[in-house]
């Protein structure tokens, strides 16, 4: 298949809000693929290349390059180029990546290169989320969506599951099983406004501390231990202390689901950024990571995925109780709220509320798992806004956000300090409004960014902040999303950089 056909499908998906229409477009593309093309095409449509991260940043991609006048590039041509980018490491790797990108850009049309650039950066934003594509696979293969979902979870790869569904026999999906040592797609959580509301929805529940760490999935088969991230990257070599911990447990084979984070001298959690710096390090440091397990998917030859949570947790307690996330089983909203307060007091994010009768399933599974954590809101000022892409082409989208600096600690007194960006939470109405509004207060313009007078106040919800060397105030927003503009407020009434810095632990 030509890459052009995938690009056209992605464009069609981005132009419609109808889930059914998205599924139909994607199913038609999937039916035209060969077995070898399926994993690569699925990765392109999800902006998750089959090879994982390619080590290419936006500055490299933004360089001026020539492009082909007509579309001749195939899906497998792109896959081969991505293979070469993925293995370009060590001395001279930057030059090899540059050469490979120049060749790929030269073989692609301008539209195809724009698509590939957004895929590499993970910023495709067509609305073709994994659940939509999963349903498209089921439609194209005429297989039950539940069977496709389970095969994707157990193989850890929707592209692989899609190839099985589309080209193997009618029972092939059911033959995909759990394999110790092969990563499993993780179960995720929806959101609840309070622990009491979550327990009211789930009934008899496990209310667990929600740790501000990194998700890990740990497989043990005899003395062999492998550790995977949320995105299923193998990071075993980075975490020798966790390997040693799991080797010491009284099991022969097991798959644990959990989190890891760093603790300070008093046993309290260190800042998220410190955990992630250690988690991402290729060499051991003085900061040790501790595992906290909350689920057990396999134990000594017995798959536990379909067992209710309370059974899985009982086995987890038996073999790894010392390393289990603090949890309380209750159906009482009052107890749930008390547990949530205790988690926050201990320095954690909040709580997870899980129905004790629920099986383990990949993706957001309705009310089975609910996360509860405080949402903070701040009034910030828009400093600039970036041109949109994909479905947002022709609109101004990504906001540059600044906090008030009345004392001039980080610039001129009364100025504003940039603390982050976001395009989350912008409705079609807000996108249309800001596209019309910001050019009226424009001060300058760069390649894709409109800089504006700092006078528009916007209310932003965040999950917290983290230390930053990128921004002069030393702080960056975490998971920022727009709640709405505040025309009733002046820039001088915006929240201060000191208020955000006060959220930094330690």
Rosetta blueprint (number, residue, H / E / L):
1 X L
2 X E
3 X H
4 X H
5 X H
6 X H
7 X H
8 X H
9 X H
10 X H
11 X H
12 X H
13 X H
14 X H
15 X L
16 X L
17 X L
18 X L
19 X H
20 X H
21 X H
22 X H
23 X H
24 X H
25 X H
26 X H
27 X H
28 X H
29 X H
30 X H
31 X H
32 X L
33 X L
34 X L
35 X H
36 X H
37 X H
38 X H
39 X H
40 X H
41 X H
42 X H
43 X H
44 X H
45 X H
46 X H
47 X L
48 X L
49 X L
50 X L
51 X L
52 X L
53 X L
54 X L
55 X L
56 X L
57 X L
58 X H
59 X H
60 X H
61 X H
62 X L
63 X L
64 X L
65 X L
66 X L
67 X L
68 X L
69 X L
70 X L
71 X L
72 X L
73 X L
74 X E
75 X H
76 X H
77 X H
78 X H
79 X H
80 X H
81 X H
82 X H
83 X H
84 X H
85 X H
86 X H
87 X L
88 X L
89 X L
90 X L
91 X L
92 X L
93 X H
94 X H
95 X H
96 X H
97 X H
98 X H
99 X H
100 X H
101 X H
102 X H
103 X H
104 X H
105 X H
106 X H
107 X H
108 X L
109 X L
110 X H
111 X H
112 X H
113 X H
114 X H
115 X H
116 X H
117 X H
118 X H
119 X H
120 X H
121 X H
122 X L
123 X L
124 X L
125 X L
126 X L
127 X L
128 X L
129 X L
130 X H
131 X H
132 X H
133 X H
134 X H
135 X H
136 X H
137 X H
138 X H
139 X H
140 X H
141 X H
142 X L
143 X L
144 X L
145 X H
146 X H
147 X H
148 X H
149 X H
150 X H
151 X H
152 X H
153 X H
154 X H
155 X H
156 X L
157 X L
158 X H
159 X H
160 X H
161 X H
162 X H
163 X H
164 X H
165 X H
166 X H
167 X H
168 X L
169 X L
170 X L
171 X L
172 X H
173 X H
174 X H
175 X H
176 X L
177 X L
178 X L
179 X L
180 X L
181 X L
182 X L
183 X L
184 X L
185 X L
186 X L
187 X E
188 X E
189 X L
190 X E
191 X E
192 X L
193 X L
194 X L
195 X H
196 X H
197 X H
198 X H
199 X H
200 X H
201 X H
202 X H
203 X L
204 X L
205 X E
206 X E
207 X E
208 X E
209 X E
210 X E
211 X L
212 X L
213 X L
214 X E
215 X E
216 X E
217 X E
218 X E
219 X E
220 X E
221 X E
222 X L
223 X L
224 X E
225 X E
226 X E
227 X E
228 X E
229 X L
230 X L
231 X L
232 X L
233 X L
234 X E
235 X L
236 X H
237 X H
238 X H
239 X L
240 X H
241 X H
242 X H
243 X H
244 X H
245 X H
246 X H
247 X H
248 X L
249 X L
250 X L
251 X L
252 X L
253 X E
254 X E
255 X E
256 X E
257 X E
258 X E
259 X E
260 X E
261 X E
262 X E
263 X E
264 X L
265 X L
266 X L
267 X L
268 X L
269 X E
270 X L
271 X L
272 X H
273 X H
274 X H
275 X H
276 X H
277 X H
278 X H
279 X H
280 X L
281 X L
282 X L
283 X L
284 X L
285 X L
286 X L
287 X L
288 X L
289 X E
290 X E
291 X E
292 X E
293 X E
294 X E
295 X E
296 X E
297 X E
298 X E
299 X E
300 X L
301 X L
302 X E
303 X E
304 X L
305 X L
306 X L
307 X L
308 X L
309 X H
310 X H
311 X H
312 X H
313 X H
314 X H
315 X H
316 X H
317 X H
318 X H
319 X H
320 X H
321 X H
322 X H
323 X H
324 X E
325 X L
326 X L
327 X E
328 X E
329 X E
330 X E
331 X L
332 X L
333 X H
334 X H
335 X H
336 X H
337 X H
338 X H
339 X H
340 X H
341 X H
342 X H
343 X H
344 X H
345 X H
346 X L
347 X L
348 X L
349 X L
350 X E
351 X E
352 X E
353 X E
354 X E
355 X E
356 X L
357 X L
358 X L
359 X L
360 X L
361 X L
362 X L
363 X E
364 X E
365 X L
366 X L
367 X L
368 X L
369 X E
370 X E
371 X E
372 X E
373 X E
374 X L
375 X L
376 X E
377 X E
378 X E
379 X E
380 X E
381 X E
382 X E
383 X E
384 X E
385 X E
386 X E
387 X E
388 X E
389 X L
390 X H
391 X H
392 X H
393 X E
394 X L
395 X L
396 X E
397 X E
398 X E
399 X E
400 X E
401 X E
402 X E
403 X E
404 X E
405 X E
406 X L
407 X L
408 X L
409 X L
410 X L
411 X L
412 X L
413 X L
414 X L
415 X E
416 X E
417 X E
418 X E
419 X E
420 X E
421 X E
422 X E
423 X L
424 X L
425 X L
426 X L
427 X L
428 X H
429 X H
430 X H
431 X H
432 X H
433 X H
434 X H
435 X H
436 X H
437 X H
438 X H
439 X H
440 X H
441 X H
442 X E
443 X E
444 X E
445 X E
446 X L
447 X L
448 X L
449 X E
450 X E
451 X E
452 X E
453 X L
454 X L
455 X L
456 X L
457 X E
458 X E
459 X E
460 X E
461 X E
462 X E
463 X L
464 X E
465 X E
466 X E
467 X E
468 X L
469 X L
470 X L
471 X L
472 X L
473 X L
474 X L
475 X E
476 X E
477 X E
478 X E
479 X L
480 X L
481 X E
482 X E
483 X E
484 X E
485 X E
486 X L
487 X L
488 X L
489 X L
490 X L
491 X H
492 X H
493 X H
494 X L
495 X L
496 X E
497 X H
498 X H
499 X H
500 X H
501 X H
502 X L
503 X L
504 X L
505 X L
506 X L
